[in-house]
Amino acid sequence: MSTWQYYYRRMPQLQQEIYHRLLVGLKELAPSIHIPKCDGEVLSTLFFQLRLDHPEIFWAVGYSCRSYVGSESWEFIPDYMFRKDKVKEHQKALSARLERLSRPAKDLDEAGKVRYIHDFILENVRYDKLEKPYSHEIIGPMTNGVGVCEGIAKSVKLLCDALDVPCMIPISDRDRANGEKYLHAWNIVQLGGKYYHLDATFDNTLAKKCGFNRYDYYLLNDEKIFRDHRALLYPAPECTDGKRFGYLEQKRSFTKPEDVQKRIDQAIKKKKPDYIFHWRGGYLTRETLMELCTLIEQTAKARDAGVEIRVNWPQSVIYTKFTQTAPMSVQNDDAGEDVQ
């Protein structure tokens, strides 16, 4: 198991020394750790980023510091979520589960491993808004099947580390002017030397609404992810390639209305309950959407079917559900409303 320590690699030497001391001490569950003095805000950021680099350290959730007159060091006192024996118990259970989950994907290529991890989260984890400490750590999604965006992103990284896929956790800032309370976390993975955004939390929210796996936020570039994600709190790798987007690789991304009509007709003819696709034939304006909706409705009527349509506007993804008699309806498919 290898860990891509993205944040560590960007730190100056003194911060790297503090990071290393904390990492060793936290893994040993030391009651206190002596570190060189540094700015308090720097230490807070360092501790947060260390836990993004190492999601396996799920038991360290806070800290306090003591200093002594004339001393050049601080006594860093971790706040552990569990007693030492309970941590060991959780570690043993997590290690066994990680081994079981990793085994089927060991021989897949990089892209196959990422798809496997993404789909595991969608099929086995439920987004949980409740303020439970474990929801923000890997033990939430990995052992309890629940988690918020932070816990889900950490679980994706843990699985990527186990399968040797370079992965980091970017954090977007809150909209302070509008009083937003929460940050948001997702992942950036490296495939073939290029970087891609993967937001399993957003896809999880959408999947639970429609009943099957969604790939609206699967291997996006910067231009697409920041259509509905806020600016980053810390720098992250640039994601410039848009050619591995989920629906593009699944051949569900269209530029011509006639291609949409053909696929919708095929889906209804084969008695499929729904069909989802991505529109990349220019901006998905309201006019373009209504033209597509009219085309979809006419195609469904020709097959004696009704249709419900949901639209993920920022990502230009359209989900169609076929009905027996209901008239056409169009709704927003909002993935962002449920994230922490």
PLY file of the C-alpha trace (Angstrom):
ply
format ascii 1.0
element vertex 340
property float x
property float y
property float z
element edge 339
property int vertex1
property int vertex2
end_header
0.00 0.00 0.00
1.53 3.30 -1.10
0.34 6.75 -0.06
0.56 9.78 -2.33
1.48 12.50 0.21
0.45 15.39 -2.01
0.27 18.04 0.71
3.50 16.92 2.39
5.43 17.33 -0.86
4.40 20.98 -1.10
5.51 21.97 2.41
8.74 23.80 3.32
11.36 21.85 5.25
10.35 22.89 8.79
6.72 21.98 8.17
7.79 18.64 6.71
9.75 17.95 9.90
6.69 18.74 12.03
4.50 16.66 9.71
6.85 13.68 10.04
6.98 13.89 13.83
3.22 14.11 14.04
2.75 11.21 11.63
5.03 8.93 13.66
3.47 9.96 16.97
-0.13 9.66 15.77
0.50 6.20 14.34
1.90 5.15 17.71
-1.05 6.81 19.48
1.41 8.79 21.58
-0.20 10.85 24.37
1.95 13.84 23.37
4.43 14.72 20.63
7.24 17.29 20.85
7.46 19.48 17.76
9.31 22.70 16.82
7.35 25.87 17.52
5.51 27.35 14.56
2.63 29.69 13.78
-0.66 28.40 15.17
-2.55 28.78 11.90
0.23 26.94 10.06
0.03 24.06 12.53
-3.76 23.86 12.18
-3.50 23.67 8.38
-0.65 21.16 8.60
-2.63 18.85 10.89
-5.67 19.03 8.59
-3.60 18.32 5.47
-1.75 15.45 7.15
-5.09 13.77 7.78
-6.05 14.30 4.12
-2.79 12.64 3.05
-3.29 9.82 5.59
-7.00 9.00 5.96
-6.02 5.76 7.71
-5.32 7.89 10.81
-9.02 8.12 11.63
-8.65 8.39 15.40
-6.93 11.80 15.61
-9.63 14.48 15.36
-8.12 17.48 17.16
-5.31 18.67 19.41
-4.09 21.18 21.95
-0.58 22.51 22.58
1.53 23.37 25.63
4.65 25.48 25.59
7.23 26.20 28.28
9.20 29.38 28.93
12.54 29.27 27.16
11.68 26.14 25.15
11.99 26.05 21.37
9.40 23.29 21.09
5.73 22.67 21.75
4.09 19.70 23.36
1.43 18.63 20.86
-1.39 16.79 22.65
-3.65 14.84 20.26
-7.37 14.46 20.81
-8.15 10.80 20.08
-11.67 9.70 19.17
-11.25 6.30 20.85
-9.20 4.59 23.53
-6.08 2.80 22.32
-7.62 -0.67 22.54
-10.67 0.49 20.55
-8.43 2.02 17.89
-6.63 -1.29 17.52
-9.95 -3.08 17.20
-11.11 -0.68 14.46
-7.75 -0.96 12.68
-8.00 -4.74 12.57
-11.54 -4.63 11.17
-10.61 -1.97 8.60
-7.51 -3.85 7.49
-9.50 -7.02 6.89
-12.22 -5.13 5.01
-9.71 -3.22 2.91
-8.02 -6.48 1.94
-11.35 -8.06 0.93
-12.40 -5.01 -1.07
-9.05 -4.60 -2.83
-8.65 -8.23 -3.87
-11.12 -8.24 -6.83
-9.55 -5.10 -8.32
-5.85 -5.96 -7.95
-5.46 -7.09 -11.57
-7.51 -4.31 -13.17
-5.84 -1.47 -15.03
-5.78 2.02 -13.47
-9.06 3.09 -15.02
-10.72 -0.15 -13.98
-9.56 0.32 -10.39
-10.96 3.86 -10.24
-14.30 2.72 -11.69
-14.40 -0.11 -9.14
-13.80 2.29 -6.24
-16.34 4.82 -7.51
-19.01 2.16 -7.93
-18.29 0.65 -4.51
-19.04 4.00 -2.87
-22.27 4.45 -4.82
-23.50 0.93 -4.11
-22.46 0.56 -0.48
-22.41 4.00 1.17
-25.31 6.23 2.15
-24.78 9.96 2.53
-25.44 10.82 6.19
-25.99 14.42 7.26
-26.04 13.57 10.96
-23.22 15.06 12.99
-21.59 11.76 13.94
-17.79 11.89 14.36
-17.25 8.72 12.35
-19.14 10.17 9.34
-16.14 12.42 8.65
-13.62 9.56 8.85
-13.08 6.31 6.93
-14.79 4.18 9.58
-18.08 5.80 8.59
-18.24 4.69 4.93
-15.92 1.67 5.28
-17.50 -0.04 8.28
-20.87 1.64 8.87
-21.86 2.37 5.27
-22.55 6.04 6.01
-20.55 9.23 5.63
-20.42 12.87 4.60
-18.22 14.22 1.81
-15.06 14.23 3.94
-15.47 10.61 5.02
-16.36 9.54 1.47
-13.35 11.35 -0.07
-11.04 9.82 2.56
-12.44 6.36 1.82
-11.84 6.83 -1.92
-8.24 7.83 -1.18
-7.75 4.87 1.17
-8.91 2.46 -1.53
-6.80 4.21 -4.18
-3.74 3.95 -1.90
-4.42 0.23 -1.43
-4.62 -0.24 -5.22
-1.60 2.00 -6.01
-3.62 4.69 -7.80
-2.27 8.21 -7.09
-5.06 10.14 -5.37
-5.44 13.30 -3.30
-8.29 15.16 -1.62
-8.99 18.74 -2.78
-11.01 21.01 -0.52
-13.24 23.81 -1.77
-13.82 26.91 0.32
-17.21 27.95 1.67
-19.01 31.03 0.37
-18.25 33.19 3.38
-20.22 36.18 2.06
-23.40 34.09 2.02
-22.68 32.50 5.38
-22.00 29.00 4.11
-20.97 26.76 7.00
-19.27 23.80 5.34
-16.32 23.04 3.12
-16.60 20.33 0.48
-14.18 17.47 -0.24
-13.78 15.16 -3.23
-10.83 13.50 -5.03
-8.34 14.00 -7.81
-6.89 10.83 -9.32
-3.98 10.36 -11.68
-4.49 8.16 -14.74
-1.89 7.80 -17.48
0.06 10.75 -16.09
-2.96 13.09 -16.23
-5.21 14.32 -13.43
-9.00 14.08 -13.14
-11.64 15.17 -10.64
-13.86 12.48 -9.13
-16.69 13.49 -6.79
-18.21 10.28 -5.46
-20.40 12.23 -3.01
-22.23 14.12 -5.77
-22.62 10.96 -7.86
-23.80 9.09 -4.76
-26.53 11.68 -4.15
-27.72 11.44 -7.77
-27.56 7.64 -7.80
-29.78 7.36 -4.73
-32.41 9.52 -6.47
-32.62 7.49 -9.67
-31.66 3.99 -8.46
-28.55 3.31 -10.57
-24.93 4.44 -10.72
-24.29 7.94 -12.02
-21.11 9.32 -13.61
-21.93 13.03 -13.78
-18.81 13.83 -11.70
-16.54 11.04 -12.88
-13.14 12.06 -14.32
-13.91 15.71 -14.99
-11.47 18.44 -15.93
-11.19 21.76 -14.10
-13.52 23.58 -16.47
-16.37 21.17 -15.75
-15.95 20.57 -12.03
-15.90 24.27 -11.19
-19.23 24.84 -12.87
-20.80 23.86 -9.55
-17.87 23.50 -7.12
-16.38 26.48 -5.32
-12.77 27.61 -5.67
-10.14 25.53 -3.89
-8.98 26.30 -0.38
-5.52 24.86 -1.14
-3.74 24.39 -4.50
-4.31 21.06 -6.26
-3.03 19.45 -9.49
-4.43 20.97 -12.66
-6.92 18.75 -14.46
-6.88 19.72 -18.12
-7.98 16.58 -19.96
-11.69 16.08 -20.60
-11.50 12.96 -22.75
-12.10 10.36 -20.02
-15.37 11.77 -18.71
-17.66 8.92 -17.66
-20.47 9.33 -20.21
-18.02 10.11 -23.00
-16.25 6.77 -22.47
-19.64 5.03 -22.22
-20.63 6.54 -25.59
-23.55 8.40 -23.99
-22.33 11.88 -24.91
-24.00 13.44 -27.95
-23.60 16.50 -30.13
-26.56 15.97 -32.50
-30.28 15.89 -31.67
-30.81 13.00 -34.10
-28.39 10.87 -32.05
-30.39 11.62 -28.90
-33.62 10.67 -30.70
-32.12 7.41 -31.95
-30.91 6.33 -28.51
-34.18 7.27 -26.78
-36.16 5.32 -29.37
-33.90 2.29 -28.93
-34.23 2.41 -25.15
-38.05 2.51 -25.26
-38.19 -0.19 -27.94
-36.04 -2.47 -25.76
-38.36 -1.71 -22.80
-35.65 -0.08 -20.74
-37.10 1.92 -17.83
-34.82 4.92 -18.35
-31.92 6.40 -20.25
-29.26 8.94 -19.31
-26.97 10.94 -21.56
-24.63 13.94 -21.71
-25.12 16.83 -24.12
-21.96 18.34 -25.55
-23.40 20.00 -28.65
-22.77 23.48 -27.26
-24.05 25.12 -24.08
-27.16 23.55 -22.59
-29.26 26.70 -22.71
-32.96 26.67 -21.85
-33.77 26.88 -25.54
-31.55 23.89 -26.34
-33.01 21.93 -23.44
-36.59 22.59 -24.55
-35.75 21.52 -28.09
-34.27 18.26 -26.74
-37.23 17.74 -24.39
-39.71 18.22 -27.23
-37.77 15.74 -29.35
-37.66 13.22 -26.49
-41.38 13.64 -25.79
-42.31 13.15 -29.46
-40.09 10.05 -29.66
-41.72 8.61 -26.53
-45.25 9.36 -27.79
-44.49 7.53 -31.01
-43.86 4.47 -28.84
-46.97 5.11 -26.70
-44.86 6.14 -23.70
-44.65 9.15 -21.43
-41.41 10.53 -20.07
-40.07 12.27 -16.96
-36.90 14.31 -17.46
-34.36 15.42 -14.87
-31.54 17.78 -15.76
-28.16 18.29 -14.13
-27.67 21.76 -15.61
-24.03 22.41 -14.63
-22.83 19.12 -16.14
-25.31 19.01 -19.06
-26.54 15.55 -18.10
-30.14 14.57 -18.90
-31.89 11.66 -17.24
-35.07 10.32 -18.84
-37.50 7.93 -17.15
-40.18 6.34 -19.28
-43.75 5.98 -18.04
-46.97 4.44 -19.35
-49.30 7.41 -19.34
-47.79 10.38 -17.46
-47.24 13.54 -19.53
-43.74 14.94 -19.87
-42.30 16.68 -16.81
-38.90 18.37 -16.40
-37.08 18.77 -13.07
-33.67 19.86 -11.85
-31.30 17.06 -10.86
-29.44 18.79 -8.03
-26.43 16.90 -6.67
-25.07 19.69 -4.53
-27.90 20.25 -2.09
-26.99 17.33 0.15
-23.27 17.82 0.70
-21.54 19.03 3.85
0 1
1 2
2 3
3 4
4 5
5 6
6 7
7 8
8 9
9 10
10 11
11 12
12 13
13 14
14 15
15 16
16 17
17 18
18 19
19 20
20 21
21 22
22 23
23 24
24 25
25 26
26 27
27 28
28 29
29 30
30 31
31 32
32 33
33 34
34 35
35 36
36 37
37 38
38 39
39 40
40 41
41 42
42 43
43 44
44 45
45 46
46 47
47 48
48 49
49 50
50 51
51 52
52 53
53 54
54 55
55 56
56 57
57 58
58 59
59 60
60 61
61 62
62 63
63 64
64 65
65 66
66 67
67 68
68 69
69 70
70 71
71 72
72 73
73 74
74 75
75 76
76 77
77 78
78 79
79 80
80 81
81 82
82 83
83 84
84 85
85 86
86 87
87 88
88 89
89 90
90 91
91 92
92 93
93 94
94 95
95 96
96 97
97 98
98 99
99 100
100 101
101 102
102 103
103 104
104 105
105 106
106 107
107 108
108 109
109 110
110 111
111 112
112 113
113 114
114 115
115 116
116 117
117 118
118 119
119 120
120 121
121 122
122 123
123 124
124 125
125 126
126 127
127 128
128 129
129 130
130 131
131 132
132 133
133 134
134 135
135 136
136 137
137 138
138 139
139 140
140 141
141 142
142 143
143 144
144 145
145 146
146 147
147 148
148 149
149 150
150 151
151 152
152 153
153 154
154 155
155 156
156 157
157 158
158 159
159 160
160 161
161 162
162 163
163 164
164 165
165 166
166 167
167 168
168 169
169 170
170 171
171 172
172 173
173 174
174 175
175 176
176 177
177 178
178 179
179 180
180 181
181 182
182 183
183 184
184 185
185 186
186 187
187 188
188 189
189 190
190 191
191 192
192 193
193 194
194 195
195 196
196 197
197 198
198 199
199 200
200 201
201 202
202 203
203 204
204 205
205 206
206 207
207 208
208 209
209 210
210 211
211 212
212 213
213 214
214 215
215 216
216 217
217 218
218 219
219 220
220 221
221 222
222 223
223 224
224 225
225 226
226 227
227 228
228 229
229 230
230 231
231 232
232 233
233 234
234 235
235 236
236 237
237 238
238 239
239 240
240 241
241 242
242 243
243 244
244 245
245 246
246 247
247 248
248 249
249 250
250 251
251 252
252 253
253 254
254 255
255 256
256 257
257 258
258 259
259 260
260 261
261 262
262 263
263 264
264 265
265 266
266 267
267 268
268 269
269 270
270 271
271 272
272 273
273 274
274 275
275 276
276 277
277 278
278 279
279 280
280 281
281 282
282 283
283 284
284 285
285 286
286 287
287 288
288 289
289 290
290 291
291 292
292 293
293 294
294 295
295 296
296 297
297 298
298 299
299 300
300 301
301 302
302 303
303 304
304 305
305 306
306 307
307 308
308 309
309 310
310 311
311 312
312 313
313 314
314 315
315 316
316 317
317 318
318 319
319 320
320 321
321 322
322 323
323 324
324 325
325 326
326 327
327 328
328 329
329 330
330 331
331 332
332 333
333 334
334 335
335 336
336 337
337 338
338 339
